[in-house]
Amino acid sequence: MNASKLLNPLTISIAGLLLTVVAGVLIYMLLIKNTNASLDAETADYQSNVQYEDPLQKAQAVKSVKDAQTQVQQVTASWNQIQYTKNPDIDYSDVMTAWNQYIDELNFKLAPSIEQWMPSTGIKPTAPITTPAPPADPNAVVAFNPIVIPLNSGSPINVVGTFPQILHHVAAWNNFNRIVLIDKLQLAGISPWVTGSYTATVYEFPRNADKPGVSVPSSATATAAGGVAGGQTAGPQGSPSGLTPPRSTAGG
């Protein structure tokens, strides 16, 4: 059976699957902003009308403000848990430190984590997954909030398996130790063996992004750039080599 015939009755399932994968990003981008906006609106409404309201209206207004505060606290707590479990320690308060932390994240944490975690998904990519090289300029790091890391430079990741295996593989990204957006999932081939193709983007939220440290002087930047290694490659499941040596050229 052609895999495309399977997509129509399972479109809702796939959509629901992808929504769970991006839930962490949505909490930050939508829920926290929306709940803070709701709290601000309720507080402003209360302050502007409190002198004109009767006791019953005043009590209702106070309750609305308290409910909004509770919602903000709950969403913030959920986000803090995600930050604690799925976010690396990158602190923008010192630019050079942040740059070194980002290099460490790309070359020695993210790529090895993908390699070690991939077997738990049940199937492996048809080719190694690459992570980008860090920028040569330390000052470039603190320009990103959040830090967006397109795996494979944004090119598709391909996996081969049965339809349930591929769905399980994609959903398993929820269990990875970083926030990952899975997008553009497509299936092709003849059942039972089909090829799944999707893109994966890692989102990381640095500390003190709203108040980064003093920029690094250009002389220090030039010196630092000489030691920047290229991106890493996370070998597929069962790869005897694991990680390939970093390229000698500095990446941008």
N, C-alpha and C positions, 0 to 999 in steps of 0.2 A: 504494500500500500504506500502511496506517495505521502510523505510527511506533511505536505501542504494540506491534505484532506483532514489531518488531525487537528489542525490549528483552529478551524471554525468553532467546533463545540467546546474547545478548551481555552478560547480567548480570555474568558473571564478569569479562569484559574491562573493563566500566565500574568494577567494584569494584577491580580491580587498578590501573586508571588513577588512581582517587581516592587509593588508598593511596600511590602515588608522589608525589602532590601534597603530602600531609601528612607525608612522611617527615622533613623537617627539624624539624617541631614534635615528632614522636614521639621523635626522637633526644634532645631535651632533656627531655621530660616522662617518658619511659619508660626509655630505655637508660642514660642517665647515672645516674639515680636507682637503677635496678636493679643496674648494675654496681658502683656504690659500696656498695650494700647487700650485694652478694655478697662484696665485698672485706672489709667489716666483719665479716661472718659467718665467713669463712674465717680471718681474723686472730684473732677471738675464740676460735674453736674451737682454733686452734693454741696460743694462749697458755694456755688452760685445761687442755689435755691433754698439752702437750709433756713434762712431767715424768714422765708415765706411759707414754709410747709407746716402743716398741723402735726401733732405728735405722731399720728399713725404714719403719715407720709415720711416723716423724719426717720422713724424706726425702719421703714422699708428701704430708705436711701442708705442708712447705715449698714443694713444687712447686705445690700448690693455691693457696697464698697468692700465689706469683709469677705464676701463670696469671691470677688475679683482678686483680693489679696491671697486668698487660699488657693485659687487656681494658679496664680503666678508662682506661689511656693511649690505646688505640686509639679508643675511643668519644669521649673528650675531644678528641683530635686532629681527629676528624671534625666534632665540634661547633664547634671553634675555626675550622675552615675555613668552615663555614656562617656563623659570626659575622663573619668577615672579608669574605666576598663578598656576604652578603645582609642585613646589619644596619647601620642608620645609626649615627652617632656621637652617642648621647645619654647623658650622664654625670650621674647623680643626686648626685654629690658636692657640687654647687652647684645649689641649687633653681632660682634665676633663670636660670642658664645652661641647665639642662635644659629649662626651659620655652621659652626662646628657640630651642633646638635642635629641640624638638618642633614649634613653630610653623613653623620653616624646613622641617622634614621634611614636614609636611602640605601647606603652601601652595606650596613652591618645589622640592620634590624628588619626593615620591610621586606627586602628580597629573600633573606633566609627564612623569615616567618612564612612567606608564601610557599616556599619550597617544602618546609616542614609540615605545613598545614594541609597542603593539597591532597595527600593520600586519604584524608578523612572525608573527602567529597565523593569518593567512590570511583571517579574516572579522572583522567589526566588530560591536560591540553596537548594538542598535537605538536606544539612547538614551545620552547621555553618562554616564560613571561618576563619581559624586561621592565626595569624601572629607569627613569630618566637620570641623567647626570645632574649634580647640583650646579647652581650658577657659580661662575668664577668670581663674581663680585659679591662679597658678604652683604653689602647694602641692598642687593636685589631681593634677598630672602624676606626682609621685613616689609616688603611691598605687598605681600600676599596675605590676605585674611578673608576666608580660610586659605590654607595651603592646598592647592589642587594638584594631584599627582595622577596624570593619565597613564595607566599601565599600558605597556606596548606602544607608547607614544600615541595613544588613542586608536590604534589599529585593533581590529577584532581579535578576540581570543577564541580559538576553535577547539571544540571537544567532540568526541565521538562516543556514542552509547545508545541505549534504548531511550525512548521518550521519557519514561519515569526517571531513568538515571540522570538524564540531562537536567530535568526539573529539580531533582534532588541536589545536583551539583551547584546549580545557580542559587538555590535557596540556602545552601550551606555557607555562602558568603556572609550570611547573617551572623555566623559563629566565628568569623575571622576577627582578629584582634585590632582591626581598624574599621572606621566607617567607610563603606564602599558603596558607590552608586553603580548598579548594574543597569545597562541600557541597551537598546537595539537588539534584543534577543530575536534570533531568526533560526528556523530549522529547515533542513534540506536533506534529501535522500530517500531511500526506500526502507520502510519499516521491516524488521524491528530495529535495524541499525541506522541511525540518522546522525547528522552533523549539526551541532549547535554552535552558533556564532553570537558573540556579544561583546560589548565594550565594558571596561571596568575602570572606575575613577576613584581614587582614594581622597578623602577629605580629612584634613587635620587642622585643629583649631589651637593656635599658639596662645600662650599666656602673655598678658600685657600687650596685646596687639594694638590696643588703643593708645598706648604710651611707649612706643619703641625707644630704645636708647639712642645715643648720639651716633651719627653716621661715622663709619670708619674712613680715615683719610685715604686719598687715592694711592699714596705711597705704600701704605699697609695693605691695601687691596691688591696691588700689583704683586707684592711679596707673597701674599696668601694664595693668590691664584696659581702660583707655580706648583702647589701641592695638591691641587684638586684632581681626584680620580674621576673617571667616567662612570656611566651608569652600570648597574648590575643586572645579571640575568639569573632568574630563579629557574633552575632546571626542572623538567617535568618529573612527575612521579616515577621513581625508580632510576632517575638519572645517575650514572656512576660518578659524574663530575661535580654534581651539585651546582655550585656557583662558578661561573667562568671568571677568570681574572679581570679586573677593571681595565677599561681602555686607558691608554696613556694620555690621550688628549683630553683637555678640559671641555666639559659640556656647558651649554648655555641653558 
